[in-house]
Amino acid sequence: MILGLSALLITGCAYRIGDFTMVSTKNIDLSRGADFTRSPTRVKGEDTVPLILGIPVGLPNMKTALDHAIEKTPGAVALTDGVVTQKRFDFIIFGQLGYEVEGTPLIDPRLQQSYK
């Protein structure tokens, strides 16, 4: 009984918005693209806002989620094989709405050296 009631009160969903060969919010000098390297690991970034009674308190921003993902790797300028997902989770009164961006960082060696 409690399990069934909990299932009715807790809802969540995720919508895959798109898959991208390369996605970025940064200015990239593609003429030097042959110098770029791919990170061996994938990264995730997200931007979320709380929900109160199903109403968002603010607006999540896809650009912010992408920036958070790119900035996790020093020298990264873009993500390759990027996936953008919109997520929503509701639990009775409170919840969360936001974007999640995942991909493999594309690293500019010149920028990476400036972090060292």
C-alpha positions, 0 to 999 in steps of 0.5 A, spaced: 500 500 500 505 504 502 509 503 496 503 504 491 502 510 494 509 513 494 509 511 486 503 515 485 506 521 489 513 521 486 514 522 478 520 523 474 521 523 467 527 525 462 527 527 455 533 527 450 533 533 446 538 531 442 545 528 440 550 532 437 557 531 434 560 537 437 557 542 441 560 548 445 558 555 447 566 557 446 569 561 441 573 555 437 579 556 432 577 550 428 583 552 423 587 549 429 582 543 430 588 538 428 591 540 434 585 538 439 585 532 443 579 528 446 579 526 453 579 519 455 573 520 459 566 523 459 563 529 463 556 531 465 554 538 467 547 540 469 543 546 471 537 545 475 531 549 479 527 547 484 519 546 483 514 548 488 507 545 487 510 543 480 511 550 479 519 552 477 522 557 481 526 560 476 528 557 469 534 552 467 539 554 462 542 549 457 548 553 456 549 553 463 549 546 463 554 545 457 558 550 460 559 546 467 560 540 463 566 543 459 569 547 465 570 540 468 576 539 464 582 544 463 583 546 456 576 544 454 573 548 448 567 543 446 564 536 447 564 531 442 558 526 442 554 530 446 547 528 449 542 534 451 537 531 456 531 535 460 529 532 466 524 533 471 523 530 478 517 531 483 516 529 490 509 531 493 510 538 494 517 539 491 521 537 485 527 539 480 527 541 473 533 542 469 538 540 463 543 535 463 549 535 458 554 529 457 559 528 452 567 527 451 571 534 452 575 536 446 581 539 449 585 545 446 593 544 448 594 551 448 589 553 453 591 546 457 598 549 458 595 555 461 592 551 466 598 548 469 
